[in-house]
């Protein structure tokens, strides 16, 4: 199948994916994501991922003069092959295929198509990688990295303590409202994926740091303004996930952690350390907000891998 180069605008700049799609394709993608929101209550981040995947497919099909709703199995296979040849990772390709399948099932259900062109396309086979995590000593060093003599540093320390104490997703952390945490009872009410609410205990150490932040730093950052958010920026606004990742990365470099690191790493550390210390897997599942226990079982593999590493390092015949 002939693959054309991306279309460009009059000034020679490459058009965005949405600009490369027809208004008809954009309209059907919007109706699909609206239906997802109505049926499953998916987060805006998840819906945005669906839009990106489908806009990418629609833009590629448009270069073949094919409408998104009219694609055939060979067209989808051609697109997936193009993505793989362009260097897309297997895991990312599997997620992309999942988006495509859900979209075409929607079209069949809505009688926009009689058949599902993605039905017989197999997902790429892959080994599930172990999540990257940190040792308990590395976590302690990371938590101690912020300068708590400053309002921003004290805020960051409180955020890191809460993240490690509760295993929140970073999106749940930065959008957490102040009235959703009860410091007297030491629990936080988390609104997670699919608008599912869960109660997560918060340890005494994290409670103390949040209390100190709320008393000493938050009023300085708010500058007499009001905000529903527990954690606020230096301009009294909401903190973005990207801004928090940037801060976290800076602290990691400060203490000599140069490998892969993201806010999700502390969520992995939370779960891994619980399992290492004997926590029941179903309890960890509830705390993380996983709908399926199989998602949580990866942490048993992480724990076993850590034991093997300790054995190799310390046993004379390791």
C-alpha positions as CSV (number, residue, x, y, z in Angstrom):
1,X,0.0,0.0,0.0
2,X,1.4,3.4,-0.9
3,X,2.1,5.6,2.0
4,X,2.1,9.3,1.3
5,X,3.9,12.0,3.3
6,X,1.9,14.0,5.8
7,X,0.1,17.0,4.4
8,X,1.5,20.5,5.0
9,X,-0.1,23.9,5.4
10,X,0.5,26.9,3.1
11,X,3.5,28.0,5.2
12,X,5.1,24.6,4.8
13,X,4.4,23.5,8.4
14,X,3.1,20.0,9.1
15,X,-0.6,20.0,9.9
16,X,-1.8,18.5,13.2
17,X,-3.5,15.1,13.1
18,X,-6.9,16.7,13.6
19,X,-6.3,19.0,10.7
20,X,-5.4,16.1,8.5
21,X,-8.8,14.5,9.2
22,X,-12.1,15.2,7.5
23,X,-14.9,16.9,9.5
24,X,-16.9,13.7,9.1
25,X,-14.1,11.7,10.8
26,X,-13.7,14.2,13.6
27,X,-17.5,14.2,14.2
28,X,-17.7,10.4,14.5
29,X,-14.7,10.4,16.8
30,X,-16.3,13.0,19.0
31,X,-19.6,11.0,19.1
32,X,-17.6,7.9,20.1
33,X,-15.8,9.6,22.9
34,X,-19.0,11.2,24.1
35,X,-20.5,7.7,24.2
36,X,-17.5,6.4,26.2
37,X,-17.9,9.2,28.7
38,X,-21.7,8.6,29.1
39,X,-21.3,4.8,29.4
40,X,-18.1,4.4,31.4
41,X,-17.3,7.7,32.9
42,X,-13.8,7.6,31.6
43,X,-11.4,10.4,32.6
44,X,-10.5,13.2,30.2
45,X,-7.0,11.8,30.0
46,X,-8.3,8.4,28.8
47,X,-10.7,10.0,26.4
48,X,-7.9,12.2,25.0
49,X,-5.8,9.0,24.4
50,X,-8.7,7.5,22.4
51,X,-8.9,10.7,20.4
52,X,-5.2,10.7,19.6
53,X,-5.2,7.1,18.5
54,X,-8.3,7.5,16.3
55,X,-7.1,10.8,14.8
56,X,-3.8,9.2,13.9
57,X,-5.7,6.3,12.2
58,X,-8.1,8.8,10.5
59,X,-5.2,11.0,9.2
60,X,-3.3,7.9,7.8
61,X,-6.5,6.6,6.1
62,X,-7.2,10.1,4.7
63,X,-3.9,10.0,2.9
64,X,-5.3,6.8,1.2
65,X,-8.6,8.6,0.5
66,X,-10.4,6.3,2.9
67,X,-12.9,7.5,5.5
68,X,-12.4,6.3,9.0
69,X,-15.8,4.6,9.2
70,X,-15.2,2.7,5.9
71,X,-11.8,1.1,6.7
72,X,-11.3,-2.6,5.8
73,X,-9.2,-5.1,7.7
74,X,-6.3,-4.7,5.2
75,X,-6.4,-0.9,5.8
76,X,-6.1,-1.4,9.6
77,X,-3.3,-3.9,9.1
78,X,-1.5,-1.5,6.9
79,X,-1.8,1.3,9.5
80,X,-0.6,-1.0,12.3
81,X,2.3,-2.2,10.2
82,X,3.2,1.5,9.4
83,X,3.2,2.3,13.1
84,X,5.5,-0.6,13.9
85,X,7.9,0.3,11.1
86,X,7.9,3.8,12.5
87,X,9.3,2.5,15.8
88,X,6.1,2.3,17.9
89,X,6.6,0.0,20.8
90,X,4.7,-3.3,21.0
91,X,2.9,-2.2,24.2
92,X,1.8,1.0,22.6
93,X,0.7,-0.8,19.5
94,X,-1.4,-3.1,21.6
95,X,-3.1,-0.1,23.3
96,X,-3.7,1.4,19.9
97,X,-5.4,-1.8,18.6
98,X,-7.6,-1.8,21.7
99,X,-8.7,1.8,20.9
100,X,-9.4,0.8,17.3
101,X,-11.4,-2.3,18.3
102,X,-13.6,-0.4,20.7
103,X,-14.3,2.3,18.1
104,X,-15.4,-0.2,15.4
105,X,-17.5,-2.2,17.9
106,X,-19.2,1.1,18.7
107,X,-19.9,1.7,14.9
108,X,-21.5,-1.8,14.6
109,X,-23.6,-1.3,17.7
110,X,-24.8,2.0,16.3
111,X,-25.6,0.4,13.0
112,X,-23.0,2.6,11.2
113,X,-21.4,-0.6,10.0
114,X,-22.5,-4.2,9.5
115,X,-19.1,-5.7,10.3
116,X,-16.1,-5.0,12.6
117,X,-12.9,-4.8,10.5
118,X,-10.8,-5.2,13.6
119,X,-12.4,-8.4,14.8
120,X,-9.8,-10.8,13.5
121,X,-6.7,-8.7,14.1
122,X,-4.6,-10.3,16.8
123,X,-2.8,-8.1,19.4
124,X,1.0,-8.4,19.4
125,X,2.4,-10.9,21.8
126,X,4.7,-9.5,24.5
127,X,6.1,-10.3,27.9
128,X,4.7,-8.0,30.6
129,X,7.7,-5.9,31.8
130,X,8.2,-5.5,35.6
131,X,7.4,-2.0,36.7
132,X,10.3,0.2,37.6
133,X,10.4,0.9,41.3
134,X,12.7,2.2,44.0
135,X,14.2,0.7,47.1
136,X,13.0,1.8,50.5
137,X,16.3,3.7,51.0
138,X,15.9,5.5,47.7
139,X,12.4,6.5,48.6
140,X,13.5,7.9,52.0
141,X,16.2,9.9,50.2
142,X,13.7,11.2,47.6
143,X,11.2,12.3,50.3
144,X,14.0,14.2,52.2
145,X,15.2,16.0,49.0
146,X,12.9,19.1,49.0
147,X,13.9,22.2,50.9
148,X,11.2,22.5,53.5
149,X,12.3,26.0,54.5
150,X,10.5,27.2,51.4
151,X,6.8,27.1,50.7
152,X,7.3,25.2,47.4
153,X,9.7,22.7,49.0
154,X,7.3,22.1,51.9
155,X,4.4,21.6,49.4
156,X,6.5,19.1,47.4
157,X,7.5,17.2,50.5
158,X,3.8,16.9,51.5
159,X,2.9,15.7,48.0
160,X,5.7,13.1,47.9
161,X,4.8,11.8,51.3
162,X,1.1,11.5,50.3
163,X,2.0,9.8,47.0
164,X,4.1,7.2,48.7
165,X,1.8,6.7,51.7
166,X,-1.3,6.2,49.6
167,X,-0.2,5.0,46.1
168,X,-2.3,7.6,44.4
169,X,-2.1,8.1,40.6
170,X,-0.4,11.5,39.8
171,X,-3.7,12.7,38.2
172,X,-5.5,11.8,41.5
173,X,-2.9,13.7,43.5
174,X,-2.8,17.0,41.6
175,X,-6.6,17.1,41.4
176,X,-7.2,16.2,45.0
177,X,-9.6,18.6,46.8
178,X,-8.8,19.7,50.3
179,X,-12.2,18.4,51.6
180,X,-11.4,14.9,50.4
181,X,-8.7,14.2,53.0
182,X,-9.6,13.7,56.7
183,X,-6.4,14.3,58.6
184,X,-8.1,13.4,62.0
185,X,-9.0,10.0,60.7
186,X,-6.0,9.6,58.4
187,X,-7.9,8.7,55.3
188,X,-8.3,10.2,51.8
189,X,-11.3,9.8,49.5
190,X,-10.0,9.2,46.0
191,X,-12.0,9.6,42.9
192,X,-10.2,7.3,40.5
193,X,-10.7,5.9,37.0
194,X,-14.3,5.6,35.9
195,X,-15.3,8.0,38.7
196,X,-14.9,5.1,41.2
197,X,-14.4,6.3,44.7
198,X,-12.1,4.5,47.2
199,X,-11.0,5.2,50.7
200,X,-7.2,5.0,51.3
201,X,-5.5,5.3,54.7
202,X,-2.8,7.8,55.1
203,X,0.1,7.1,57.5
204,X,0.9,9.4,60.4
205,X,4.1,10.7,58.8
206,X,2.2,11.9,55.7
207,X,-0.5,13.4,57.9
208,X,2.0,15.4,59.8
209,X,3.6,16.8,56.6
210,X,0.2,17.7,55.1
211,X,-0.8,19.5,58.3
212,X,2.5,21.4,58.3
213,X,2.1,22.3,54.6
214,X,-1.6,23.4,55.1
215,X,-0.6,25.5,58.1
216,X,2.7,27.1,56.9
217,X,2.9,26.9,53.1
218,X,-0.5,26.7,51.5
219,X,-1.6,30.2,52.8
220,X,1.6,31.7,51.3
221,X,1.0,30.1,47.9
222,X,-2.7,31.1,47.8
223,X,-1.9,34.8,48.6
224,X,-5.3,35.4,50.1
225,X,-7.0,33.6,47.1
226,X,-9.2,30.5,47.5
227,X,-8.8,27.1,45.8
228,X,-10.6,23.8,46.3
229,X,-7.3,22.0,45.5
230,X,-5.2,20.7,48.4
231,X,-2.0,21.3,46.6
232,X,-1.6,24.6,44.7
233,X,1.1,26.3,42.6
234,X,3.1,29.4,43.4
235,X,0.4,31.3,41.4
236,X,-2.4,29.9,43.6
237,X,-3.6,27.7,40.7
238,X,-3.8,24.0,40.0
239,X,-0.6,22.0,39.6
240,X,-0.3,20.1,36.3
241,X,1.0,16.5,36.1
242,X,3.9,17.7,33.9
243,X,4.9,20.3,36.4
244,X,5.0,17.8,39.2
245,X,6.9,15.3,37.1
246,X,9.5,18.1,36.4
247,X,9.8,18.8,40.2
248,X,10.2,15.1,41.0
249,X,12.8,14.6,38.3
250,X,14.8,17.4,39.7
251,X,14.8,15.9,43.2
252,X,15.8,12.5,41.8
253,X,18.8,14.0,40.0
254,X,19.7,15.9,43.2
255,X,20.1,12.6,45.1
256,X,21.8,10.7,42.3
257,X,18.9,8.7,40.8
258,X,19.5,9.0,37.1
259,X,17.4,6.1,35.7
260,X,13.8,6.1,34.6
261,X,11.6,7.9,37.1
262,X,8.0,9.3,37.0
263,X,5.4,10.0,39.6
264,X,4.0,6.5,38.9
265,X,7.3,5.1,40.2
266,X,6.3,6.0,43.7
267,X,2.9,4.3,43.2
268,X,4.9,1.2,42.1
269,X,7.1,1.6,45.2
270,X,4.1,1.9,47.5
271,X,2.6,-1.4,46.2
272,X,5.9,-3.3,46.0
273,X,6.9,-2.4,49.5
274,X,3.5,-3.4,50.8
275,X,3.8,-6.8,49.1
276,X,7.5,-7.2,50.3
277,X,6.3,-6.7,53.9
278,X,3.5,-9.3,53.6
279,X,0.4,-7.3,52.6
280,X,-2.5,-9.3,51.1
281,X,-2.7,-8.8,47.4
282,X,-6.4,-8.1,47.5
283,X,-5.8,-5.3,50.0
284,X,-3.2,-3.8,47.7
285,X,-5.7,-4.1,44.8
286,X,-8.3,-2.1,46.8
287,X,-5.7,0.5,47.8
288,X,-4.5,1.0,44.2
289,X,-8.1,1.1,42.8
290,X,-7.4,-1.8,40.3
291,X,-10.6,-3.3,38.9
292,X,-8.9,-6.6,38.2
293,X,-6.6,-8.5,40.5
294,X,-4.5,-9.7,37.6
295,X,-3.2,-6.1,37.2
296,X,-2.1,-6.1,40.9
297,X,-0.4,-9.5,40.6
298,X,2.6,-7.9,38.8
299,X,3.8,-6.8,42.2
300,X,4.3,-10.4,43.4
301,X,6.7,-10.8,40.5
302,X,8.5,-7.6,41.5
303,X,8.9,-8.9,45.0
304,X,10.3,-12.3,43.8
305,X,12.7,-10.5,41.5
306,X,13.9,-8.4,44.4
307,X,14.5,-11.6,46.5
308,X,16.5,-13.1,43.6
309,X,18.6,-9.9,43.4
310,X,19.3,-10.0,47.1
311,X,20.3,-13.7,46.8
312,X,22.6,-13.0,43.9
313,X,24.3,-10.1,45.8
314,X,24.7,-11.7,49.2
315,X,24.8,-15.5,48.8
316,X,28.3,-17.0,48.3
317,X,27.0,-19.1,45.4
318,X,24.5,-16.5,44.1
